[in-house]
Amino acid sequence: MAEASNPPNWERFAEQIAYLHEEEVREGRYAETPEGLHPAVLARLAAAGFESLFSHQAEAISAWQRREDVLVTTGTSSGKSLAYVVPTLQLAHAEPMARALYLFPTKALAQDQLERLRSLAGTSLSAGVYDGDTPQSQRAAIRRSAQVVFTNPDMLHVGILPGHQNWARFLKSLRLIVIDEVHVYRGIFGSHVGNVLRRLLRQCEAYRSNPQIIACSATTGNPAEHFRLLTGREATIVNDDGSPRGRRTYILWSPPRRSDGTPLGTNATTSEIVVSLVQANQRTLAFSRTRVSAELVLKATRRRLEEVGIDPATMESYRAGYTVKERRNIEQSFFRGELRGLSATSAMELGVDVGGLDAVVMNGYPGSQASFWQQAGRAGRGSRAGLAIMVAAADPLEQFLLRNPDRLFGRTSERAVIQPDNPTILSEHLKCAAHERPLAPSELIHYSPGALAAAERLEAAGYLRFFGGQFAYAGVDSPALNVNLRNGGGATIRLMTGAEELGSMEFQRALSSAHPGAVYLHRGQTFLVRELDLAANRANLEPTEVPYYTQPVMESSLTDRQTLDSRDGRRLVSCTVSDQVIGYRRKALDGEQVYDMVDLDLPVQTFDTYGVRCDFPALSLDDDMAAQIGGVHGAEHALMAVAPWFAGCDRGDLGSTWYAYGPETGRPGVAIYDRVPGGVGLAEAVYAAWPEIVRAALELATSCPCRDGCPACLLSPRCESGNEPIDKPLTVQNLQRLIDSL
C-alpha cells in the first residue's frame, strides 16, 4: 500500500470497519533557540539538523533556564526529549562536574534513550545505564564518572537509594532529574514512585543539592496536580504542541461472525489483520492487554504467515516475564528491521524508537485513554502517515465505544490518579527512608500529610525506633528489597521447566496464572503447569501442546468497616475484600468457546481498601426472585463496565461485587472497590463521578438493541458465575432508580 491508511484489499474488511476517524496533516510551529546556550550546544544541535526548535521545546528550555521545574505534556513523537537533552548538554559544557539522573519506566526505553543522547552529544558527554542488567564490573565506573545516569524507579528504589553513600559525589553534584513518560506513573505504581522520588529529593537535600526536574508525559486531564502528587513540587506546564503531524487514520474494528453467528475472537481477528498488513509490506506492532493474548496472537500469526508463504520467524512477541537476553535480542531484531511484525503487551507501548513503523493494531481497548493514544501514536511518527486499528472485544465497554465513538475521540484526557499517602505504601517507604537516614518529626510533617502518624504506628509495631529525636529503622537489611513497586507485594514465582528458568511472575499473578493445570504460553510454545510450590516460590512446567488456553475464575466478597460519606444513593466505605481463585476455564485457542471449568482450592487473599456501595429496593417474595437478582447482577455489570472510564484507570484496577441482602440494610446492591490494598484514590474517583457513571451505565444498556442482554451491553467475559442470572429489563429499571436518586 502506498500509505498506511489505504492497504490493498482493504475493501474485503469493509463490514468490520465500525468507525473511521482521520486527523489531517498539521504544520509545525517553530521558535528561536533560547539565548544563553553554550556555543558547543548550538553546534551539536546544528550538526543534528535542529536549526530551529518546535515552539514547545523552546518554551520548556526557557522555563528551565528560569530555574523552574517543567512538565512537557504533548503528543506522541512531538520531540519532548529535546526539552531535557538540551539542558543536559548545557550543564555538561557550563558545569562539567554537574550530574543528571534520567528515570524511565522500562529498561528498553532507557537503552533506547541512551543511544539517542549519544548520537546527539557525541563524545562530549559521559553517560551510562545503571539498572538490574548492568554488569557488576561496570557499576563503580558509572557511579564515579558518568555525567548522566539512566535508570528506572525500581533500581533507584533498591539499588541506589539504600546505598546512597556510594553515590555521595553524584548526589552532591546532581543538577537535573528527568522523569520520562510521567503518565505511566498512576495507580499503585505511581503511588510507589511518588514515595521513591520523595526519598531521592530527601537525600539530595542531605547532600546539599537542589536539582531541577524536567518531566515529560502524554496528555492527561490533571498534569499540574499529577506532577505535584508525584514529586511534591509545582511545575510549569508546557502543553501547546508545536510539532508537525502526518495524516493519521484510526479505525474501530468489529470482529466478523462465524457461520453459526458467534463473533470471531479478538486474538484471531488481530492476527488476521496483522497478516494482511505484513503481506502489504507494512511493519506492524500488535498490542494485547494480557500476556496470554500476546502469545496467542503470535501463535496464530505465525501459522497464517506460513500458510501465505512468509517466514513465520519474521513475527515475534515481546512482554514482561522474558529473560533479559530474550528481551534484548527481540528489541534489537525489531529495531534493525529484521522483524516484520511484533505481538506485544504494553511493555512496548512507550517511546522506544522502533524505526519506520507503519501500523498499530490494538487487540481490545488498552484500558485507558492515555494508553490508547500512546499505542496509536507509535504508527507513523512525526510527519509520516500512520494507521491505528482497535479491535473491539465482546465486552460491554468496548462495544459501547463502537456505538459511541465520540466518547473516545471527542473526550478530553482522563485524570491520572495516584495516592502516595496510601497508608500501606507510605509505611513501606518510611521504613526504607529511615533505613537510608533517620527521620526527624519536623521533616515528616513536610514529607507527606500522613507520614508522622504512619511513623508512630511503625514505631509501635517495632519497625522503627525513636531515639535522639529521630525515627530510625530497627532492622539491618534494606527493607526496599521486600517492596515491589509494580504490584501489591509478595514473592516472585520462578517459572521452571526442569533446571531452566523460562521467566517469572509476581505472587498474585501466579495464583491466577501459574496454578496447576494452567497453560503458559512463551514465544509460540505451550507449557502446562504441573505444580505451584508457594513455599519454594516456584512453578514447575513442562512443554505440552494442547488445543486450549486457560482463564482464571475469581470469587470476591466485600465487608464494610466504616461508612465515610453518603449522598445521592451511594456510600463511600472503608472495607475488607476477600479474593480467591476458585477455578479456571479452558477456552479454544482460536476463539471464545469454553470447553469446561476446573475447580481449584487456592489460598484466600484479603486486603483492606475503599469502595462505593449503592442499594436497591428490597427483593419481593411475590415476584420472580431470579429475575430480581438478575436485575441487580446486570446493574453491577453495567456500572463496572463504565466505571474505569470515568475513574481514569484500567478496569483491572477496580473490582466489583453484587449481593441480594446487604449486611446493614437487608437490601440488594452493588459495590465497586479499589483493588489496591489501602486504596490509591480510585474509589474516591468513582464516588465523585457517580452521576456520570450511572448515566453512562444506563446508556450502555439501553443503546444496545438486544432484548435479554448480550456481550455488547451486559454480559461480561470475566463474570465468575458465567453471566447467570442477568435480567435486562430489571437492570434498566434499577439503573433508572439510581438516576432518580441523584
ABEGO torsion letter per residue (X at the ends): XABAABBBGAAAAAAABABBBBBBBBBBBBBBBBBGBBAAAAAAAAAAGBABBBAAAAAAAAAAAAGBBBBBBBBBGAGAAAAAAAAAAAAAAABAABBBBBBBABAAAAAAAAAAAAAAAEAABBBBBBBAABBAAAAAAAAAABABBBBBAAAAAAAAAAAAAAAAAAAAABABBBBBGAAABBEAAAAAAAAAAAAAAAAAAAAGBBBBBBBBBBBBABAAAAAAAAAGBBBBBBABBABBBBBBBBBBBBBBBBAAGBBBBAAAAAAAAAAAAAAAGBBBBBBBABAAAAAAAAAAAAAAAAAAGBBAAABBBBBBGBBAAAAAAAAAAAAAGABABBBBBAAAABABBAEBBABBBBBEBAGBAAAAAAAAAABGEEABBBBBBBBBBBBAAAAAAAABAAAAAABBBBBBBBBAABAAAAAAAAAAAAAABBBBAAAAAAABAAAAAAAAAAAAAGABBBBGGBBBBABABBAAAABBAABAEEBBBBBBBEABBAEBBBAAAAAAAABBGBBBBBGGBBBBBABBBAAAGBBBBBBBBBABBBBBBBBBBBBBABBABBBGGBBBBBBBBBBBBAEBBBBBAABABBABBBBBBBBBBBBBBBBBBBBBBBBBAABBAAAAAAAAAAAAAAAAAAAAAAAGBBAAABBBBBBABBAAAGBBBBBBBBABBGEAGAAAAAAAAAAAAAAAAAAAAAABABAAEBAAAABBAABAAGGOBBBAAAAAAAAAAAAAAX
